[in-house]
Amino acid sequence: MQPFRQDSNFAYLTGIQGSGFAGAINSETGHFTLLAPKLDPQLVVWMGAQPSLEDLAEEYGADACAYIEDFDTVMASNHNGLGIYTLPEDAQILKELTEKHGISGGLHSSKSNELADAVSASRAVKTDADVACLRHASAVSAQAHMAMWRGCQAGMHEYELEAEFLRVTLGGGLRHTGYPSIVAAGKNAATLHYDQNNALVGKDELVLVDAGAEYRCFTADISRTFPVSGRFTAAQRDLYSAVLHVQEHAISLYQKGKGWKEEVIRPSRQLYCQLLLDLGLAKGSVDALLDNDIDKLFQPHGLGHFLGMDVHDVSPSGPVPEQLQAGHVVTCEPGLYFVDHMLQPAYEHPQKRGLLNQVVIDSFRPFGGVRIEDNILIQWQGNHNLTEAAGMVKSIEDVEAACKAGS
């Protein structure tokens, strides 16, 4: 049984991590009413003594605190005559409560998206407290990643590496991961959301790991690719270096005011296509590769997304920004993969096949793919790499040194 994980929006608005709570906030006065579950006294034997209403109010900064069974009295006295805006997923719950307790008159349930839109806009711009949570999640997650590198040996199962990640994050007090961990050895890395994590790890393979733990619902989202042997081969170095080059260039473009599509994505794609030519994976010109979306054959996913209380965090523009703003936290995660399902149709395409070097591609296919992912805070001046600040290394020399530290 998994430990309870709070709804992200409710946690954002109240800070409450426990189950069974409700809350009402007066948008004009800021008055916060906390409604707590009242447990049967017999359950104390199983669940322990519960905090008093006074203790809960003090812990969470509530102006008033009562049990949910007193919903009608509390709402009538503190919020009578006011419209009630709910998050879409809570509208039905509120309707049932008002009907159950006979609340009518001035209390009006609203199923509009106004509250959800306002919360999304607020969550997109991180406060100092939000960033502090992300820093802690990143610090523990970084240590867990590098513990996997040190403990990796040929002949292990991928799930043993995953277990090492969980050992470190749980040991650091982080009981939740932000998403299912991807631990993909060799060709498995070509499956972008691979999560079976049950294959054996070969001595000459790369392992792609995408994993992050949560602190107070804020999650890290870190990807690294490392050699099982502790040392990249020449071909692996070429592939890894190309992805790292794209990432470092893209991060330099993560600046306040930059348009996502034209000022970040487009120049990143141009560099990516040039590196495909340099590696011999593609032929022709950068423009020809862009016109035919050749880069998307090797990187079928986006460059990045918002990060916060959800791994694909919310914002007014959805999971990716339209324009970068100070306070945004956005991942930067270029990858280069050899996905048969993408490449085989391209070999038969009249325009694309002449732009691909199948012999060279086939020589890289056993590696599966490489991804390098960092979490970037956009600042008023420049940006701040939360992943690097957490001690997560990524240069070839530093990755190899960290792998060897366990040998």
C-alpha positions, -999 to 999 in steps of 0.1 A, spaced: 0 0 0 14 34 -10 15 63 15 -12 89 9 -1 117 -16 -20 149 -13 -37 166 -43 -12 191 -57 -36 221 -58 -49 215 -22 -14 211 -9 -4 243 -27 -32 263 -12 -31 249 23 2 231 29 -17 201 43 -2 167 36 -28 145 54 -59 129 41 -96 138 47 -92 176 50 -111 204 33 -106 242 33 -122 274 24 -104 307 17 -121 340 14 -105 356 -16 -112 391 -4 -101 389 32 -78 359 31 -98 343 60 -88 306 60 -112 280 74 -98 245 79 -121 215 81 -105 184 96 -116 148 97 -129 136 131 -117 101 138 -136 75 158 -118 74 192 -114 36 188 -91 43 158 -66 59 181 -53 25 189 -44 19 152 -36 54 141 -23 72 171 -36 103 188 -47 131 165 -39 168 168 -64 190 184 -83 216 163 -62 243 180 -29 226 171 -41 221 135 -50 258 132 -16 268 145 3 244 123 -14 254 91 -21 291 98 -59 287 98 -81 315 111 -108 290 120 -107 252 124 -136 228 128 -145 192 121 -160 184 87 -192 172 104 -197 208 114 -195 220 78 -229 236 77 -224 257 109 -189 268 99 -198 277 63 -229 296 73 -211 316 99 -179 324 80 -188 323 44 -226 329 42 -237 349 12 -206 343 -8 -201 325 -41 -180 294 -38 -155 286 -64 -142 250 -65 -115 232 -84 -133 212 -111 -126 178 -94 -141 191 -61 -174 206 -74 -194 174 -70 -180 169 -34 -191 204 -25 -225 199 -40 -230 167 -20 -219 185 12 -242 214 7 -271 191 0 -263 169 29 -261 197 54 -290 218 39 -268 248 30 -286 271 6 -293 308 1 -260 327 -4 -238 296 -9 -234 290 -46 -213 262 -60 -194 272 -91 -180 246 -115 -162 272 -135 -125 270 -142 -118 304 -127 -102 290 -95 -82 263 -114 -69 290 -139 -59 313 -110 -41 284 -92 -23 273 -124 -11 309 -130 2 311 -94 19 277 -94 37 285 -127 58 313 -109 77 298 -81 81 315 -47 113 313 -27 96 286 -5 87 266 -36 123 268 -49 136 257 -15 114 225 -17 127 218 -52 163 223 -40 158 197 -13 141 172 -37 169 178 -61 197 173 -35 183 139 -23 175 128 -59 210 136 -71 226 116 -44 203 87 -52 213 88 -89 250 87 -82 245 59 -57 231 39 -86 262 46 -106 285 35 -78 265 3 -72 260 -7 -108 275 -40 -119 270 -60 -151 245 -89 -145 223 -68 -122 186 -63 -130 174 -28 -137 150 -31 -107 181 -35 -84 193 -1 -96 158 13 -90 158 -2 -55 191 17 -48 175 49 -59 146 43 -35 169 33 -7 186 67 -8 155 88 -13 135 70 14 166 72 36 165 109 30 129 112 42 114 115 7 86 89 6 72 96 -28 87 97 -63 73 123 -87 66 97 -114 75 60 -121 113 57 -124 127 48 -158 158 25 -155 166 15 -191 197 -5 -200 209 -8 -236 181 -9 -262 155 -4 -236 165 33 -235 149 36 -270 115 32 -253 109 67 -240 86 59 -210 101 24 -203 92 14 -168 93 -24 -167 128 -21 -152 133 -59 -152 160 -66 -178 196 -76 -170 223 -49 -173 251 -58 -198 287 -49 -192 291 -28 -224 258 -10 -222 246 24 -212 219 28 -187 194 57 -190 178 67 -157 150 92 -154 140 95 -118 131 121 -92 118 122 -56 93 146 -41 96 169 -11 63 184 1 48 174 -33 75 193 -52 94 169 -74 128 167 -90 130 154 -126 165 143 -134 178 122 -163 213 108 -167 229 82 -189 260 63 -176 282 34 -187 278 1 -168 316 -4 -172 323 29 -156 339 42 -188 323 54 -220 335 38 -253 346 61 -281 312 58 -298 293 63 -266 314 94 -258 305 108 -292 268 102 -287 268 115 -251 289 146 -260 264 156 -288 235 155 -264 254 174 -237 263 200 -263 227 205 -272 217 207 -236 243 233 -226 234 254 -256 197 252 -248 202 261 -212 220 292 -222 188 303 -240 166 298 -209 163 335 -203 135 358 -191 115 371 -220 126 345 -245 99 330 -267 98 293 -263 92 282 -298 112 307 -318 140 317 -294 146 284 -276 133 255 -296 143 266 -331 180 274 -324 182 242 -304 168 222 -333 193 238 -356 223 228 -335 208 193 -330 206 188 -368 242 200 -372 253 174 -347 234 147 -365 255 156 -396 287 157 -375 280 122 -361 273 109 -396 238 98 -387 223 122 -413 233 136 -446 225 168 -465 221 203 -449 207 216 -417 178 232 -435 170 200 -453 170 181 -420 147 207 -404 123 208 -433 119 171 -431 118 169 -393 148 145 -392 157 156 -357 123 144 -345 131 109 -356 159 109 -330 142 130 -304 104 124 -305 97 144 -273 99 180 -265 129 199 -251 114 207 -217 83 213 -196 72 231 -165 82 215 -132 68 219 -97 43 200 -77 36 178 -107 63 165 -130 45 181 -159 34 212 -139 5 235 -147 5 270 -161 -19 292 -181 -2 279 -213 -3 242 -204 28 221 -197 52 242 -218 58 279 -216 49 304 -244 75 329 -230 99 323 -202 93 344 -171 113 349 -139 102 322 -114 95 296 -140 111 262 -134 115 244 -167 133 211 -175 159 209 -202 161 173 -215 174 167 -250 179 131 -260 191 111 -289 175 77 -294 174 49 -319 137 40 -321 130 13 -347 93 24 -349 104 59 -359 134 50 -381 120 21 -402 92 42 -419 117 70 -425 140 46 -444 111 40 -468 100 76 -471 109 92 -504 123 124 -489 136 113 -456 155 81 -466 181 101 -486 189 122 -455 197 92 -432 228 71 -430 214 37 -421 248 20 -417 260 46 -391 226 45 -374 227 7 -371 261 9 -354 246 31 -326 213 12 -322 226 -12 -294 231 19 -272 193 26 -272 196 62 -265 210 90 -243 191 117 -223 204 144 -200 179 164 -180 183 193 -156 158 215 -139 163 252 -146 150 282 -126 145 313 -147 158 344 -129 155 381 -135 191 379 -148 201 346 -163 191 313 -149 200 289 -121 205 251 -127 189 235 -97 202 201 -107 238 211 -109 235 231 -77 224 199 -60 257 183 -69 245 162 -99 274 159 -123 271 153 -161 305 159 -178 320 127 -192 349 129 -169 328 136 -138 303 108 -146 332 83 -151 348 94 -118 315 90 -99 310 55 -114 345 45 -103 340 58 -68 320 26 -61 346 2 -75 
